[in-house]
């Protein structure tokens, strides 16, 4: 596979703002907030019960990303895969039990979700400081925000007060998480089912400006799709063999080959050049209803950063457990005794 091109060859790319104005983000998010999300509290939720909670999460995420820059994308994906199944309740972190089959082994997650050990470490630190106070679901939401910021992306205020689920669902993970072969209508429907708009969907898809995908998830595209730059396809075929079922299935390809670990708008520039890695990526640009947003985000990193931050607030408020629902897990991998 050819080495990634330098970002300096993309003159339209501009650094994303380090901090999106809090009032703007909250105003945009509030317009489509659900009744459940209104039950979440402000980011000072733990100021009295665990004052160092947010600093502890931020420090642990910074260390994890410093040691493995790819971990930033993994923690962001972990939060997304949690919120799309049962809501933002940390169900994705639960190991299988005799009573239910969890989400870790579901098709979209098996062998690809990472970052569980980072969340375990954060939870251990917080339990030492403030026993059974900070939920695993809130840790996921804050860690996702801090990961984006560590990779050079925008920041936003995270409403807090989520509680943790006592069950998980492999079947819902298989049905509700949009897959790498999804078409535009499938993506729009999957996000709409979670209360997220077309703008939210396109903005959140831009998270693929960081991270990697396994060869098995892009093989069909690079060998069969026609809306694909020929040189790009040829470079991918060198490391992703056509034959399925072998060792090549797990080979990793950068979702944004130009800057795989920088949170910039290169992802949208790639779509304009027919260089989206996944079929579901390129589905955003190809004569459909989202072409205009893709062009806008490719030319205006600041606009995308603001829309992404607002969409993250909305997504992180999907069907949370609050009040007396759920529990505050002591161990994120299992329910309390």
C-alpha positions in Angstrom: 0.0 0.0 0.0 1.3 3.4 -0.9 2.3 5.6 2.0 -0.3 8.2 3.1 0.0 11.6 1.5 1.0 14.5 3.6 -1.8 16.8 4.8 0.0 19.8 3.3 -1.2 18.6 -0.1 -4.8 19.4 0.9 -4.8 23.2 1.0 -8.5 23.3 1.9 -7.9 21.5 5.2 -7.9 23.7 8.2 -7.4 22.9 11.9 -10.5 22.4 13.8 -11.3 24.8 16.6 -10.1 23.6 20.0 -13.2 24.7 21.8 -16.6 25.1 20.2 -18.6 27.8 22.1 -20.6 26.0 24.8 -23.8 28.0 24.3 -23.8 27.3 20.6 -23.4 23.5 21.1 -26.1 23.4 23.8 -28.5 25.5 21.7 -28.1 23.3 18.6 -28.4 20.1 20.6 -31.4 21.3 22.6 -33.5 21.7 19.5 -33.8 18.0 19.0 -33.2 16.7 22.5 -35.5 14.0 23.8 -37.4 14.0 27.1 -34.9 11.5 28.4 -31.9 13.7 27.6 -33.4 16.6 29.5 -33.0 14.5 32.6 -29.2 14.7 32.3 -27.4 17.4 34.3 -24.7 19.8 33.5 -21.0 19.0 33.4 -20.6 20.0 37.1 -22.7 17.0 38.1 -19.8 15.4 40.0 -18.3 18.6 41.4 -19.5 17.8 44.9 -19.5 14.0 44.9 -16.2 13.4 43.0 -14.5 16.7 42.2 -11.5 15.2 40.4 -13.6 12.9 38.2 -13.3 14.8 34.9 -9.6 15.6 35.4 -8.9 11.9 36.2 -10.7 10.8 33.0 -8.9 13.5 30.9 -5.5 12.5 32.3 -6.0 8.8 31.7 -7.2 9.4 28.1 -4.3 11.7 27.4 -1.9 9.0 28.6 -3.6 6.3 26.6 -3.5 8.3 23.4 0.1 9.3 24.0 1.0 5.6 24.2 -1.2 4.5 21.3 -2.5 7.4 19.2 -5.0 5.0 17.5 -6.7 4.6 20.9 -8.4 8.0 20.5 -10.4 6.6 17.6 -11.1 3.4 19.5 -12.5 5.2 22.6 -14.7 7.4 20.4 -16.0 4.3 18.6 -16.7 2.5 21.9 -19.0 5.4 22.9 -20.8 5.3 19.5 -21.3 1.6 19.7 -22.7 1.9 23.2 -25.2 4.7 22.4 -26.7 2.9 19.4 -27.6 -0.1 21.4 -30.1 0.4 24.3 -29.0 4.0 24.6 -25.9 5.5 26.3 -25.9 3.0 29.3 -22.4 1.3 29.1 -24.1 -2.0 28.0 -21.3 -2.4 25.5 -18.8 -2.9 28.4 -20.6 -5.9 29.9 -19.1 -9.4 29.6 -21.4 -12.3 28.7 -23.2 -14.0 31.6 -25.4 -17.0 32.1 -28.4 -14.6 31.8 -27.6 -12.8 28.6 -25.2 -12.7 25.7 -23.5 -9.3 25.6 -22.6 -7.0 22.8 -18.9 -7.6 22.6 -19.3 -10.7 20.4 -21.9 -9.2 18.1 -21.0 -8.9 14.4 -20.1 -5.2 14.4 -18.0 -5.5 17.6 -16.3 -8.9 17.6 -12.5 -8.6 17.2 -12.7 -4.8 16.5 -13.8 -2.9 19.6 -10.8 -1.7 21.6 -10.3 0.5 24.7 -11.9 -1.7 27.4 -8.7 -1.8 29.4 -8.5 2.1 29.3 -12.0 2.3 30.7 -11.2 -0.3 33.3 -8.2 1.7 34.4 -10.3 4.9 34.7 -13.0 3.1 36.6 -10.5 1.6 39.0 -9.0 5.1 39.8 -12.4 6.6 40.3 -13.6 3.8 42.6 -10.5 4.4 44.8 -11.3 8.1 44.9 -15.2 8.1 45.0 -16.6 4.6 45.4 -19.8 3.8 43.3 -20.2 7.4 42.2 -19.2 7.9 38.6 -21.0 5.7 36.1 -19.3 3.7 33.4 -21.7 5.4 30.9 -20.5 8.8 31.9 -16.9 7.7 31.7 -17.5 6.6 28.0 -19.1 9.9 27.1 -16.3 12.0 28.7 -13.5 9.8 27.3 -14.9 10.1 23.8 -14.9 13.9 24.1 -11.4 14.0 25.5 -10.1 11.6 22.8 -11.3 13.9 20.0 -9.7 16.8 21.7 -6.4 14.9 22.1 -6.4 14.2 18.4 -6.8 17.8 17.5 -10.5 18.0 17.2 -13.2 20.2 18.9 -14.3 20.0 22.4 -17.8 20.3 23.9 -19.7 20.3 27.2 -20.8 16.8 28.1 -24.1 16.6 30.1 -23.7 14.0 32.9 -25.8 11.9 35.2 -26.1 8.7 33.2 -26.5 5.4 35.0 -25.4 1.9 33.9 -27.5 -0.9 32.4 -27.8 -4.2 34.1 -28.2 -6.1 30.8 -26.9 -6.0 27.2 -28.2 -7.3 23.9 -26.2 -8.9 21.1 -29.3 -9.0 18.9 -29.8 -5.2 19.1 -26.1 -4.6 18.4 -26.5 -6.7 15.3 -29.6 -4.9 14.2 -29.1 -1.3 15.2 -25.5 -0.5 14.4 -25.0 0.6 10.8 -22.6 -1.6 8.9 -19.7 -0.9 6.5 -21.8 -2.0 3.5 -24.8 0.3 4.3 -26.2 2.5 1.6 -27.4 6.1 2.1 -31.0 5.3 2.9 -29.8 2.6 5.4 -27.6 5.1 7.2 -30.3 7.8 7.3 -32.8 5.3 8.8 -30.3 4.0 11.3 -29.6 7.4 12.6 -33.2 8.7 12.4 -34.1 5.7 14.6 -31.9 7.2 17.3 -33.4 10.7 16.9 -30.5 12.0 14.8 -30.9 14.1 11.7 -29.3 14.0 8.3 -26.9 16.7 9.4 -26.1 14.7 12.5 -25.4 11.6 10.5 -23.0 13.2 8.0 -21.2 15.1 10.7 -20.8 12.1 12.9 -19.6 10.0 10.0 -16.7 12.4 9.8 -15.4 10.5 12.9 -13.9 8.2 10.3 -11.2 10.9 9.8 -9.4 8.8 12.4 -8.9 5.1 13.0 -8.6 2.0 10.9 -10.9 -0.6 9.4 -10.3 -4.3 8.9 -9.7 -5.6 5.4 -12.8 -7.8 5.6 -15.0 -4.7 6.0 -13.6 -2.9 2.9 -12.7 -5.9 0.6 -16.0 -5.9 -1.3 -15.7 -2.2 -2.0 -12.1 -2.2 -3.2 -12.6 -5.1 -5.5 -16.2 -4.6 -6.7 -17.4 -0.9 -6.3 -17.2 1.3 -9.3 -17.4 4.7 -7.5 -13.8 4.3 -6.4 -10.6 6.0 -7.5 -8.6 3.5 -9.5 -5.2 4.3 -8.0 -6.6 4.3 -4.5 -8.1 0.8 -5.1 -4.9 -0.5 -6.5 -2.9 0.7 -3.4 -5.4 -1.0 -1.1 -5.4 -4.3 -2.9 -1.7 -4.7 -2.1 -2.4 -5.2 1.6 -6.0 -6.5 1.4 -6.1 -9.7 -0.6 -9.2 -10.6 -2.6 -9.4 -14.0 -0.9 -11.6 -14.0 2.2 -11.2 -16.1 5.3 -7.4 -15.9 5.5 -5.0 -13.9 7.6 -5.6 -10.9 5.5 -9.1 -10.4 6.9 -7.7 -8.5 9.9 -5.3 -6.3 8.0 -5.9 -2.7 9.0 -6.5 0.1 6.5 -6.6 3.8 7.6 -10.1 5.3 7.2 -8.4 8.5 6.1 -5.1 7.6 4.5 -3.9 11.2 4.3 -3.9 11.8 8.1 -5.2 8.7 9.9 -4.6 10.0 13.4 -5.5 13.7 13.0 -9.0 14.9 13.6 -9.4 17.0 10.5 -11.8 17.3 7.6 -9.7 15.1 5.3 -12.4 12.4 5.4 -14.7 14.7 3.5 -12.0 15.7 1.0 -11.5 12.0 0.4 -15.1 11.5 -0.5 -14.9 14.2 -3.1 -12.1 12.3 -4.7 -13.9 8.9 -4.5 -11.4 7.7 -1.8 -13.9 6.7 0.9 -12.6 3.4 2.4 -15.9 1.8 3.2 -19.0 1.5 1.0 -20.9 3.3 3.8 -18.4 6.2 3.6 -18.7 6.8 -0.1 -22.4 6.5 0.1 -22.5 10.0 1.5 -21.3 11.5 -1.8 -22.4 10.2 -5.1 -25.4 12.2 -6.3 -27.6 11.8 -3.2 -29.2 14.1 -0.7 -26.0 14.5 1.4 -23.6 15.7 -1.3 -24.1 19.3 -0.3 -23.1 18.7 3.3 -20.0 16.7 2.3 -18.9 19.6 0.0 -19.5 22.1 2.8 -17.5 20.1 5.4 -14.7 19.5 2.9 -14.3 23.2 2.4 -15.1 24.4 6.0 -13.5 22.5 8.8 -14.9 25.0 11.4 -18.5 24.3 10.3 -18.0 20.6 10.5 -16.3 20.9 13.9 -19.3 22.8 15.3 -21.9 20.4 13.7 -19.9 17.4 15.0 -19.8 18.7 18.5 -23.5 19.4 18.6 -24.3 16.0 17.1 -22.1 14.3 19.8 -24.1 16.0 22.5 -27.3 14.7 21.0 -26.0 11.2 20.4 -24.6 11.1 24.0 -28.1 11.9 25.2 -29.8 8.9 23.6 -32.1 7.1 26.0 -29.9 7.5 29.1 -30.8 5.7 32.4 -31.2 8.4 35.0 -32.6 8.8 38.5 -33.2 5.4 40.1 -33.0 3.5 36.8 -30.0 1.2 36.3 -27.1 1.3 38.7 -23.6 2.7 39.2 -21.4 -0.3 38.4 -18.4 -1.0 40.6 -16.8 -2.9 37.7 -17.7 -1.8 34.2 -17.5 -5.4 32.9 -20.2 -6.8 35.2 -23.4 -5.8 37.1 -23.2 -5.3 40.8 -24.0 -8.3 43.1 
